[in-house]
Amino acid sequence: MLVRIDQGSEVPLGKQIAFQIRAGISDGSVQVGERLPPARELAQALGVNMHTVLRAYSGLRAEGIVEMRQGRGAWVRARTSPEHAKLTRLAEKILAEAHEMGLTRADVIRLIERI
């Protein structure tokens, strides 16, 4: 996992780290179930305080993106946030309605891509 920070940015380092992890999840370079680097190692690699990394991980945990266990580290969990659950339910409804209209999943995907 590649994390880059900008020491000169006005964005706090912990937020930059969390953003980079979220971006990795979004682009697929960080997978669900993947263990994140130990906070101490990532902090050392980035040249920041370990507590900065822990704050980033804690924020991601609060968002439901990361699971943390004492002594076991942090890893990316399946998205279970309320927003993700709501969006999933909406997508299921759209697919069900499309099926009733005789449309396939591929038809729905093409339609969304055109929007």
C-alpha positions as CSV (number, residue, x, y, z in Angstrom):
1,M,0.0,0.0,0.0
2,L,1.4,3.3,-1.1
3,V,0.6,6.4,1.1
4,R,1.9,9.8,0.3
5,I,1.7,12.9,2.4
6,D,2.4,16.5,1.8
7,Q,4.2,18.0,4.8
8,G,3.5,21.5,3.5
9,S,-0.2,21.0,3.1
10,E,-2.7,22.7,5.3
11,V,-4.6,19.4,5.5
12,P,-3.7,17.6,8.8
13,L,-1.4,14.6,8.3
14,G,-3.9,12.2,9.8
15,K,-6.6,13.3,7.3
16,Q,-4.1,12.9,4.5
17,I,-3.3,9.4,5.5
18,A,-7.0,8.5,5.9
19,F,-7.7,10.0,2.5
20,Q,-4.9,8.0,0.9
21,I,-6.3,4.7,2.4
22,R,-9.8,5.6,1.2
23,A,-8.5,6.3,-2.3
24,G,-6.7,3.0,-2.3
25,I,-9.9,1.2,-1.4
26,S,-11.8,3.1,-4.1
27,D,-9.3,2.4,-6.8
28,G,-8.9,-1.3,-5.8
29,S,-5.2,-1.1,-4.8
30,V,-6.3,-1.8,-1.2
31,Q,-8.7,-4.8,-0.9
32,V,-11.4,-5.6,1.5
33,G,-9.8,-7.9,4.1
34,E,-6.4,-6.6,3.5
35,R,-4.3,-5.8,6.7
36,L,-3.1,-2.3,6.9
37,P,0.6,-1.7,7.8
38,P,1.2,-1.5,11.6
39,A,0.9,2.1,12.8
40,R,4.5,2.2,14.0
41,E,5.8,1.0,10.6
42,L,3.7,3.3,8.5
43,A,4.6,6.2,10.8
44,Q,8.3,5.5,10.4
45,A,8.0,5.1,6.7
46,L,6.2,8.5,6.4
47,G,8.3,10.3,9.0
48,V,5.3,11.1,11.2
49,N,4.3,10.4,14.8
50,M,2.7,7.0,15.4
51,H,-0.3,8.7,17.0
52,T,-0.9,10.5,13.7
53,V,-1.4,7.2,12.0
54,L,-3.5,5.9,14.8
55,R,-5.8,8.9,14.5
56,A,-6.2,8.2,10.8
57,Y,-7.0,4.5,11.5
58,S,-9.4,5.5,14.3
59,G,-11.2,7.9,12.0
60,L,-11.5,5.1,9.4
61,R,-12.8,2.8,12.0
62,A,-15.5,5.3,13.0
63,E,-16.5,5.4,9.4
64,G,-16.9,1.7,9.3
65,I,-14.1,1.2,6.8
66,V,-11.4,-0.3,9.1
67,E,-11.6,-2.9,11.8
68,M,-9.1,-2.6,14.6
69,R,-8.2,-5.2,17.3
70,Q,-5.7,-4.7,20.1
71,G,-2.6,-6.7,19.2
72,R,-4.0,-7.8,15.8
73,G,-3.7,-4.7,13.8
74,A,-6.1,-3.0,11.5
75,W,-7.6,-4.2,8.3
76,V,-10.1,-3.1,5.7
77,R,-13.6,-4.4,6.4
78,A,-16.5,-4.8,4.1
79,R,-18.4,-1.5,3.9
80,T,-21.2,-1.5,6.4
81,S,-21.7,2.2,6.8
82,P,-25.4,3.4,6.8
83,E,-24.7,5.3,3.6
84,H,-23.3,2.2,1.9
85,A,-26.2,0.1,3.1
86,K,-28.8,2.6,1.9
87,L,-27.1,2.9,-1.5
88,T,-27.0,-0.9,-1.8
89,R,-30.7,-1.1,-1.1
90,L,-31.4,1.5,-3.7
91,A,-29.3,-0.4,-6.3
92,E,-31.2,-3.6,-5.5
93,K,-34.5,-1.8,-6.0
94,I,-33.3,-0.4,-9.3
95,L,-32.2,-3.8,-10.5
96,A,-35.5,-5.4,-9.4
97,E,-37.5,-2.8,-11.3
98,A,-35.3,-3.1,-14.4
99,H,-35.8,-6.9,-14.3
100,E,-39.6,-6.4,-14.3
101,M,-39.2,-4.1,-17.3
102,G,-37.3,-6.8,-19.1
103,L,-33.9,-5.0,-18.8
104,T,-30.7,-6.8,-17.8
105,R,-28.1,-5.8,-15.3
106,A,-25.8,-4.9,-18.2
107,D,-28.6,-2.6,-19.5
108,V,-28.8,-0.8,-16.2
109,I,-25.0,-0.4,-16.0
110,R,-24.9,1.1,-19.5
111,L,-27.7,3.5,-18.5
112,I,-25.8,4.6,-15.4
113,E,-22.6,5.1,-17.4
114,R,-24.4,7.4,-19.8
115,I,-25.6,9.6,-16.9
